[in-house]
């Protein structure tokens, strides 16, 4: 029995000492990769701006009188010379008639003095009258001439005041709200009663935005080096501007840079730039906040990767590059402009490098992966360079 137990123990020990079979190595994770692109890419900048009119005309009464009528619809388009308000013209017509009558009287006196001078001149030569009488006639004629000129000026002033009773639009534009306290029919209005309404020119309209002085210089240098006109509205030739409205709508008309202010704001280090846009339909309204976009220049042979291939880890922008040995290399890059669904990057990359577009979160430096092509249709295409 003892021998049997010993043999059994030896058998069990022998079985337990057999080496275990090794576990199979893990399968490398599958990641989707896409090659780094190289393209000439237009570089844009965007600023917050406000719209305003070049001309905001305040309409006020230039003469005092009772308001007879308002001849426009508030918020409507008016044309230069269109009647907006009518003040009672009767008192001014009477003043004009009196001034014309005074002119007739002055002209009659002038006629008399001219006759006296013509009559007295030969008589004084014959000493039939004294020289003093001739001198008096000449002076009276000059005084009569002054009275005629004064009467003519009074007629002109009376005519101007009469014309002021008809208040007209000084420009083409949109008429604003009538002053609720002053521009009411029957009210007594005048130069001291304040504005009646406003007329704003909206076509074209201006966009005001602030650009740093450094960027302004760069924009000018880039445009000139590329042979573009800084103020051309043609997007192919100049620094054309685009507007994005608060609704997200991109305004269909390109604008142009009119000018930059003649000095830098010492508090902000920026220069106010003024752009101009056509606005035939009145879609753009003064006071609107917009985003103004301008092309600064062209980045030659720029490197582009999908935005989804770029990750931000503790403030560092990184991409995962798959080498020929299918191993991961995590590389830091500097991200620049966004171009559609792509990102312009600079760093240790070259065109054709395979970067991970899907599965980035599973990777670590030096890990082996199984790369498969990423479908570019999921990303989109790079916009053609202008």
Secondary structure by P-SEA (a helix, b strand, c coil): caaaaaaaaaaaaaaaacbbbbccccccbbbbbbcccccbbbbbbbbbbbbbbccbbbbbbcccccccccccccccccccccccccccaaaaaaaaaaaaaaaaaaaaaaaaaaaaaaaaaaaaaaccccaaaaaaaaaaaaaaaaaaaaaaaaaaaaaaaaaacccccccbbbbcccccccccccccccccccccbbbbbcccbbbbbcccaaaaaaaaaaaaaaccccccccccccbbbbbbccccccccbbbbbccccccccccccbbbbbbbbbcccccccccbbbbbbbbccccccccccccccccccccbbbbbbbccccbbbbbbbbbccccccbbbbbccccccbbbbcccccccccccccccccccccccccccccc
